[in-house]
Amino acid sequence: MDENEQISKADEERRESERRFMTDALSKAENKQITFYEDMGDEEVETRYEAVVINEATEYAK
């Protein structure tokens, strides 16, 4: 495996890890099964996650 393939594989693993983290957090915050998020695209998961984070931060600041 050459260096570019290693970098590509590492990037893919990082994205999968980030998605797993976000879907776990969404599942807890929205009280939904993790399977609810499995068919969503990465952008939709990321957008929902960002919205939850912003909402939590806003609530905390009050």
Steps between C-alpha positions, in 0.01 A plus 500: 500500500653830398494820702199649318296186561593509869395864525175428319424209730581709808268778376219252443545351847496850653177590317338175613608566857364855490170380355472232769565763768235734355237226458559380857459854630189561289348174615538606861394862450196420285404175677498304174649167405838521332349317204294814431819672380646213296329595173576870530774658297809635671393862446160443658654331804754780535232770465277337762796458733602866463142610569490293820836639614388858434170440677672346802748788518217753479306325777812484715565872455154595630 
